[in-house]
Amino acid sequence: MTTTLFTNAHIATGEPGSTAASTLPLQDILVTDGVFTAFGPGLAQQYEAQGGDLAAIEVVDLGGKLVCPPFCDTHLHLDYVFTARKPGAVNESGTLFEGIQRWSETKSDLTVDEIKQRAKIGIKKEMLHGVQLIRSHADVTDPNLTSLKALLELKEELKDTVTLQIVSFPQEGMYSYEGPHGESGAELVEEGLKMGADCVGGIPHFEQCREFGEHSMHTVVELASKYDKLIDVHCDETDDPNSRYVELLSALAYKAGIGPKVTASHTCSLGSADNAYFFHLTKLLKAAHINFACAPTENLYLQGRQDTFPKRRGITRVKELTEAGVNVSLGQDSMQDPWYPLGNGNMMLILDYVLHLAQMMSFEEIDDALKFLTVNGATTLGLRDMYGLETGKPANFIVLDADSVFNAVYERCSVLRSVRAGRTLFT
């Protein structure tokens, strides 16, 4: 039996309303065989009183720093990372659609080993910033399914240090893509699910016409039901207020009874839609219980390209969705790829952007902000049952260089330690 006692920690569970800046007491954390077994003050004395020998276990003094569940990046493209400077891949217009075109023109020489090498660098960057759970999309509009093969191998190889979820994602469309042998994007998405992808992906706003986009949403739900998979759709990533695939996806998910397994990523069009429409849509979103994943930095960069002034912010209605009780989580999305020239996996910076862009800057909202990177992320990933600072759950947590959530957000603080199953990954 392996036991570790972590002492002198301010604990932020990530649960809404649990982290008022001035009221977090110092607590200890007892971990046995990789599982949380106790939380509370004075655990060292209790351990000895119960006959335990402190000299025989590892005791780690966290020095009053803030402990929270590990960060979740719920939207990333690991197969794309560090390809922005590849010959022919430079996105001159900075638009979503040119990014897709550049990727389509330059992805033919990808190999499994090369993708894995780049992806490992990206994963390491994320992990050093406290991320232990990542949902990555893998482009399957490639008859060789190279990206998917690479990421599925990494998922298994790295499972002891990071949890990877893989989306079978048709970057060039389910019904707009046709492979060299007549394969449709929909057929390749299904093949990806058979190979072991965790989620069904889609990109309805990129399809050649509205009917194809609507057809793809029906296909996504049908495949998810057929293979018992999660859903994560690039949905309405456009400034067009008439792009309303999130409404169809939510209705289909509601009818199928699978709403909590569904994520609508981006949904930038909601930032352009009028309030009357959004008010009506909110009723459906709440009934369906679907999740939203926002990528604030990338969409701030990509959207509003056809605007002069006023220029739109490019992100979904994070504040309004949150106030309506809809689950919203965050993603880095890109690291130096044809859609975004920056990105280093620092989710505290992603949080900083969304709080500013969504104008969620009251003290109460700041004190609750870590939920977007922690419990909200785990909810999006469908992993809430095995996640969190609770006895009986895997001892996964990070230590932030702050003593409260407010100060962590205020300082955009760094991660001092990452612990997984009771084992310290780095300090």
Secondary structure, 3 states (H helix, E strand, C coil): CCEEEEEEEEECCCCCCCCCCCCCCEEEEEEECCEEEEEECCHHHHHHHCCCCHHHCEEEEEEEEEEECCEEEEEECCCCCCCCCCCCCCCCCCCHHHHHHHHHHHCCCCCHHHHHHHHHHHHHHHHHCCEEEEEEEEECCCCCCHHHHHHHHHHHHCCCCCEEEEEEECCCCCCCCECCCCCEHHHHHHHHHHHCCCEEEECHHHCCCHHHHHHHHHHHHHHHHHHCCEEEEEECCCCCCCCCHHHHHHHHHHHHCCHHHEEEEECHHHHCCCHHHHHHHHHHHHHHCCEEEECHHHHHHHCCCCCCCCCCCCCCCHHHHHHCCCEEEECCECCCECCECCCCCCHHHHHHHHHHHCCCCCHHHHHCHHHHCCHHHHHHCCCHHHCCCCCCCECCEEEECCCCHHHHHHHCCCEEEEEECCEEEEC
